Amino acid sequence: MRHRVAGPSAVVVAGLMLVAASCGQGVVAPPPTDPPIVATSSAATTSTSPPTTEPVLSGPVDEVLDQAWRSVARVNGLGCTASQVGTGFVVAPGLIVTAAHVVAGLSAPEIDLGGDIQTATVVAFDPVSDLALLSADTGFVQPLASTEAVVGQPVAVLAFDEDGSPETITSRILRPIRAVGKDIYGEPGDGRDALEVEASVGPGNSGAPLVDQYGSVVGVLFSRTRGGPQVAYAVQASEIEPLLARATQGGGEPADSGACRPR
């Protein structure tokens, strides 16, 4: 699975125009209305590195994937106008990270971690980075480490689909981008550091980790293109650290998960 990406390009992602261009040429578009996976908060992107067509590292082997999968959870909940489903993963003892839009408006989302189904608590929520932290009993599950992505490297997306079935999706890092414009509610936001990846993803995959050959997380999936090339978008793993700091400062107390997103 490979295709060439060259020069400034524009694609539609979940109802938004995303522009990969040179610095200063981002184009802001309206917020999404009814995205195919879930809403992305990016209204434009600016490329920070040229694309590549050749992978520079090997992908994760089955043994690494099996170990990483033990730290991945299915996330879902009721409370808005429809069931909200997604994926998350253990990032620290007692903490699971997922996409903010997966738990928007939910005070007590449900997680399934290795068959252990329990109610979690939202302890950090950022509609701009599209990340949220959930507090739950993760037991002896090993948290996944985070690292920086390398352009061209093969990675695996460890995700649950909308029916709750696990799927390992082969992917490749195309380029780092700066996603700017709107948050998940369509309000002005400062943006976030993201990754453009070559992958075919679908409903339920949002919040899934992208892991490298060592099982370390390089990004958190949040959206995809609609039609055309199979390109997806992930928040860079570096965006998780500020969220962890916020949860620590809050002492693990419940955080406001915002309003339900319009469908």
C-alpha positions as CSV (number, residue, x, y, z in Angstrom):
1,M,0.0,0.0,0.0
2,R,1.9,3.1,-1.2
3,H,1.3,6.3,-3.1
4,R,3.3,9.4,-3.8
5,V,2.5,12.7,-2.2
6,A,4.2,15.7,-3.7
7,G,3.8,19.5,-3.3
8,P,0.8,21.4,-1.9
9,S,-2.3,19.2,-1.8
10,A,-5.9,19.6,-0.6
11,V,-8.1,16.8,0.6
12,V,-11.5,16.7,2.3
13,V,-11.3,15.2,5.8
14,A,-14.6,14.6,7.6
15,G,-16.2,17.5,5.8
16,L,-13.2,19.9,6.2
17,M,-10.7,21.1,3.7
18,L,-7.2,20.2,4.9
19,V,-4.4,21.8,3.0
20,A,-0.8,20.4,3.1
21,A,1.3,23.4,2.0
22,S,4.3,25.4,2.8
23,C,4.3,27.5,5.9
24,G,1.8,30.3,6.0
25,Q,-0.4,28.9,3.3
26,G,-3.0,27.1,5.4
27,V,-6.6,27.6,4.5
28,V,-9.4,27.7,7.1
29,A,-12.6,26.0,6.4
30,P,-16.0,25.6,8.2
31,P,-16.3,23.0,11.0
32,P,-17.6,19.5,10.1
33,T,-21.2,18.5,10.1
34,D,-21.5,14.8,9.8
35,P,-18.1,13.2,9.5
36,P,-17.6,9.6,8.4
37,I,-15.6,8.6,11.5
38,V,-16.0,11.5,13.9
39,A,-15.3,15.2,13.7
40,T,-11.8,16.5,13.2
41,S,-11.0,19.8,14.8
42,S,-8.5,20.7,12.1
43,A,-9.6,23.2,9.5
44,A,-6.2,23.5,7.7
45,T,-2.8,21.9,7.9
46,T,0.7,23.2,7.3
47,S,3.4,20.7,6.3
48,T,6.5,20.8,8.4
49,S,8.5,18.2,6.6
50,P,8.6,17.1,2.9
51,P,6.9,13.8,2.2
52,T,8.7,10.6,1.4
53,T,7.9,7.4,-0.5
54,E,10.3,5.0,1.1
55,P,10.0,3.6,4.6
56,V,13.1,4.0,6.8
57,L,12.3,1.4,9.5
58,S,10.7,-2.0,9.7
59,G,7.2,-2.3,11.0
60,P,6.2,-4.0,14.3
61,V,6.4,-7.8,14.4
62,D,3.6,-10.0,15.7
63,E,5.2,-10.4,19.1
64,V,5.4,-6.6,19.6
65,L,1.8,-6.2,18.4
66,D,0.5,-8.9,20.8
67,Q,2.1,-7.2,23.7
68,A,0.9,-3.7,22.7
69,W,-2.7,-5.0,22.2
70,R,-2.9,-5.8,25.9
71,S,-2.9,-2.1,26.6
72,V,-5.6,-1.2,24.1
73,A,-9.2,-0.6,25.2
74,R,-12.6,-0.2,23.5
75,V,-14.4,3.0,24.6
76,N,-18.1,3.6,24.3
77,G,-20.9,5.4,26.0
78,L,-24.5,6.6,25.8
79,G,-25.8,9.9,27.0
80,C,-26.0,12.0,23.8
81,T,-28.1,11.5,20.8
82,A,-26.4,8.3,19.8
83,S,-23.9,5.7,21.0
84,Q,-20.3,7.0,20.8
85,V,-17.6,4.4,20.1
86,G,-13.9,4.6,19.8
87,T,-10.6,3.2,21.0
88,G,-8.2,4.1,23.7
89,F,-5.0,2.8,25.3
90,V,-3.2,2.8,28.7
91,V,-0.8,5.7,28.9
92,A,0.0,5.6,32.6
93,P,-1.2,3.5,35.6
94,G,-4.9,4.1,36.0
95,L,-5.1,6.3,32.9
96,I,-6.4,5.7,29.4
97,V,-6.1,8.2,26.5
98,T,-8.7,8.5,23.7
99,A,-10.0,11.0,21.3
100,A,-11.9,13.8,22.9
101,H,-14.8,13.6,20.5
102,V,-15.3,10.0,21.5
103,V,-16.3,11.0,25.0
104,A,-17.6,14.5,24.4
105,G,-20.7,15.1,26.6
106,L,-20.2,11.8,28.5
107,S,-19.6,11.8,32.3
108,A,-19.1,8.1,32.6
109,P,-17.9,6.3,29.4
110,E,-17.5,2.6,29.4
111,I,-14.3,0.8,28.7
112,D,-13.4,-2.7,27.8
113,L,-9.8,-3.5,28.6
114,G,-8.9,-7.1,27.9
115,G,-12.5,-8.3,28.7
116,D,-12.7,-6.2,31.9
117,I,-15.7,-3.9,31.3
118,Q,-15.9,-1.0,33.7
119,T,-17.1,2.6,34.0
120,A,-14.4,5.2,33.6
121,T,-14.2,8.9,34.7
122,V,-13.1,11.7,32.4
123,V,-10.2,13.5,34.2
124,A,-8.8,15.6,31.4
125,F,-10.5,16.9,28.2
126,D,-9.0,19.0,25.5
127,P,-11.3,19.8,22.5
128,V,-8.5,21.6,20.6
129,S,-6.0,18.7,20.7
130,D,-8.9,16.3,20.5
131,L,-7.6,14.2,23.3
132,A,-9.1,13.1,26.6
133,L,-7.9,11.1,29.6
134,L,-10.0,8.5,31.4
135,S,-9.4,7.2,34.9
136,A,-10.0,3.5,35.3
137,D,-8.6,0.4,37.0
138,T,-5.9,-0.7,34.6
139,G,-4.6,-3.3,37.0
140,F,-1.2,-4.7,35.9
141,V,-1.6,-3.6,32.3
142,Q,1.7,-2.1,31.0
143,P,1.3,1.5,29.8
144,L,2.4,2.2,26.2
145,A,5.5,4.4,25.9
146,S,5.5,7.4,23.6
147,T,8.0,8.5,21.0
148,E,8.5,10.8,18.0
149,A,7.4,9.6,14.6
150,V,9.8,9.3,11.7
151,V,8.7,10.3,8.2
152,G,8.3,7.1,6.1
153,Q,8.3,4.7,8.9
154,P,5.7,1.8,8.9
155,V,3.4,1.7,11.9
156,A,0.4,-0.2,13.0
157,V,-3.0,1.2,14.1
158,L,-4.4,-0.9,16.9
159,A,-8.1,-0.2,16.9
160,F,-11.6,-1.5,17.5
161,D,-14.2,-1.2,14.8
162,E,-17.7,0.1,15.4
163,D,-18.9,-3.4,16.3
164,G,-16.2,-3.9,18.9
165,S,-13.9,-6.2,16.9
166,P,-10.2,-5.6,17.1
167,E,-8.3,-4.8,13.9
168,T,-4.6,-4.2,13.2
169,I,-4.3,-1.7,10.4
170,T,-1.0,-1.3,8.4
171,S,0.0,2.3,8.1
172,R,2.9,4.5,7.2
173,I,3.9,8.0,8.3
174,L,3.7,10.4,5.4
175,R,4.5,13.7,7.1
176,P,4.1,15.8,10.2
177,I,1.6,18.6,10.0
178,R,0.3,21.4,12.1
179,A,-3.5,21.1,12.2
180,V,-5.1,24.5,12.8
181,G,-8.4,26.3,12.8
182,K,-11.3,24.8,14.8
183,D,-11.7,22.6,17.8
184,I,-14.1,19.6,17.8
185,Y,-17.1,22.0,18.3
186,G,-16.1,24.3,15.4
187,E,-14.8,27.0,17.8
188,P,-11.5,28.8,17.1
189,G,-8.5,26.9,18.4
190,D,-4.7,27.1,18.4
191,G,-4.4,23.8,16.7
192,R,-2.3,20.8,17.4
193,D,0.7,18.9,16.1
194,A,-0.5,16.0,13.9
195,L,0.6,13.3,11.5
196,E,-0.6,12.5,8.0
197,V,-0.6,8.8,7.6
198,E,-1.3,6.3,4.8
199,A,-4.1,4.1,6.1
200,S,-7.6,2.9,5.6
201,V,-9.5,3.5,8.8
202,G,-13.2,3.5,9.8
203,P,-15.8,4.1,12.5
204,G,-14.7,3.1,16.0
205,N,-11.0,3.6,15.2
206,S,-10.7,7.1,16.6
207,G,-8.4,7.3,19.7
208,A,-6.4,4.3,18.5
209,P,-2.6,4.3,19.0
210,L,-0.2,4.2,16.1
211,V,2.7,2.0,17.3
212,D,6.2,1.7,15.8
213,Q,8.5,-1.4,15.6
214,Y,9.1,-1.2,19.4
215,G,5.5,-0.9,20.4
216,S,5.8,2.8,21.3
217,V,3.0,5.2,20.4
218,V,3.8,7.9,17.8
219,G,0.3,9.2,17.4
220,V,-3.4,9.0,18.3
221,L,-5.9,8.6,15.4
222,F,-8.6,11.2,15.1
223,S,-9.8,11.5,11.5
224,R,-9.5,10.4,7.8
225,T,-10.1,11.7,4.3
226,R,-13.5,11.3,2.7
227,G,-13.0,9.7,-0.7
228,G,-9.8,9.8,-2.8
229,P,-6.5,8.4,-1.4
230,Q,-6.7,6.5,1.9
231,V,-5.1,9.0,4.2
232,A,-5.8,9.3,7.9
233,Y,-4.7,11.8,10.6
234,A,-3.3,11.3,14.1
235,V,-2.4,13.7,16.9
236,Q,1.3,13.5,17.6
237,A,2.2,11.6,20.8
238,S,3.9,14.7,22.2
239,E,0.4,16.2,22.7
240,I,-0.4,13.7,25.4
241,E,2.1,15.1,27.9
242,P,0.3,18.4,28.6
243,L,-2.9,16.4,29.1
244,L,-1.2,14.1,31.7
245,A,0.1,17.2,33.5
246,R,-3.4,18.7,33.6
247,A,-4.8,15.5,35.1
248,T,-2.0,15.5,37.7
249,Q,-2.8,19.1,38.6
250,G,-6.4,18.2,38.9
251,G,-5.7,15.4,41.4
252,G,-7.6,12.9,39.4
253,E,-10.9,14.7,40.0
254,P,-13.6,14.5,37.3
255,A,-13.2,17.0,34.4
256,D,-15.8,18.7,32.3
257,S,-16.2,16.6,29.1
258,G,-18.0,19.4,27.3
259,A,-21.3,19.3,25.5
260,C,-22.6,16.5,23.2
261,R,-21.5,17.2,19.7
262,P,-24.3,17.8,17.1
263,R,-24.9,14.9,14.7
